[in-house]
């Protein structure tokens, strides 16, 4: 009988400054020694050189003026964009009137029926309770407005994303062409989509729907392409051997084999569309997002929470239903008779509501939570905001974080010569990737200087770095605890579920109440938004470590801490790097939205440009945000041979 030898646990994490890494650093040092002296002699070595800055204010201002002047007369607007706008308005209005015609009881019954068919009684009861809660909070009509906008936006997003994904999944050339476009669309924060769309379509529902479509289509496209490319090749060869055409192979093999990825794409499109539909309230989308935005503008936390709760409930319900539909593929369906009876019951409820004239949510059944919530906020402000013995108040924490972390970090970045910043970007990008990765990261960072927003970009970068540091500290610690304790992981799961399904906008409500306005609240909102993803990826990566390696370490007498630091963390390194990457991308998205609560920097420029219709300010800031996002993505995403080998 052969003897099986357990794998020897790695005694130390892989060194990053050995072998190829040392050669990369040496090459980079030589390159810097050659290029930096003539560059500083020509352009200076302090802040970004003015000679390398391109002023886009004039061209963008003229473009904005031309669009505004010709929006009501040019054939392009009259015969194309005008028809698109009218189609969107008619579609959203038709869905909205249909929901109102069905009535609150009918909508609740139909939602519960769909949830029951895909997931069972528990989710059906939860769905019904979610809709009833929306009505009880006095938000039934805004909820229907948001659902109508969502229905149209998601339908178009899924259709557009599926077509793009189909092209990328079947053609290598199209996949290479679409990849940088989808990368840019996903890195670009939601706010940056709004200004160009508003200029073309004006304030209102069409602009909100089309901005939502552009934001929500990329994940559908990516997952569709992934599913088509990942189809079982043996099945495809078997179908091809039967003499089927390419079209038949697509319909009978590729698409059925990619059903789970397609449904996951629908799930992601729904979640991103809901997030964007809320953000689009600033350009007249209406619905729940408009209520949140108005409440935030007046710092009415109670009213914001009353509208924020239905948003979270909608997000949770839609996420659970679509996820359950994807997970249930291939299982035995419920008996058809049960479905017919349930559908008949839902229709009967809707008809009964219409016949009795009870389509609108009864006002007597509504509960006003705004006043008690505001009283609680006033109490918190009076007792926790400042003057708390020993620990200090939340305002003191925000002030201390700004004084001791954000200000020194921002001032330090601004103090560095421009070439030193570029060099600091190149080092980690080249260490974990290739020279192409490093060059892309450096050019992306340099582009912020070329656009003339070097200082605001470094200010935003300082907020992102601070938020990422806090997120990783809390996320890694919580993820390790969740990976080592099943009970803690079960307790944590529903909390992470709620936090991951909440739209970005909603996170601003509690931080404004606790910390006021400023850069620290923007960082706090970003940390809370990015934390669930980091915790989940960390816990999953640690749990997937080879059990044989852990057993071998235990047999050698390793303690729990030694197993973690010498076995689990090194073997889970790809997952941990992915957690860092996702944390950076998510933090950047909310730091930009923090411009609404005093975050300043690029986020403020985007908000200002949107509010004033200033295409030059808003679009330049949006482009700089894309460059920052691209740079941070390349610096934190391993590429090249080391990743392929699993290093």
Buried (B, 14 or more C-beta within 10 A) or exposed (E): EEEEEEEEBBEEEEEBEEEEBEEBBEEBEEEBEEEBEEBBEEBBBEBBBEEBBEEBEEEBBEBBEEBEEEBEEBEEBEEEBBEBBEBBBEBBEEBBEEBBEBBBBBBBBBBBBBBBBBBEEEBBEBBBBBBBBBBBBBBBBBBBBBBBBBBBBBBBBBEBBBBBBBBBBBEEEBBEEBEEEBBBBBBBBBBBBBBBBBBBBBEBBBBBBBBBBBBBBBBBBBBBBBBBBEBEEEBBEEBBEEEBEEEEBBEBBBBEBBBBBBBBBBBBBBBBBBBBBBBBBBBBBBBBBBBBBBBBEEBBBBBBBBBBBBBBBBBBBBBBBBBBBBBBEEEEEEEEEEBEEBBEEBBEBBBBBBEEEEBEBEEEEBEEBBEEBBEBBBEBBEEBBBEBEEEBBBBBBBBEBBEEBBEEBBEEBBEBBBBBBBBBBBBBBBBBBBBEBBBBBBBBBBBBBBBBBBBBBBBBBBBBBBBBBBBBEBBBEBBBBBBBEEEBBEEBEEEBBBBBBBBBBBBBBBBBBBBBBBBBBBBBBBBBBBBBBBBBBBBBBBBEBEEEBBEBBBEEEBEEEBBBBBBBBBBBBEBBBBBBBBBBBBBBBBBBBBBBBBBBBBBBBBBBBBEEBBBBBBBBBBBBBBBBBBBBBBBBBBBBEBBEEEE
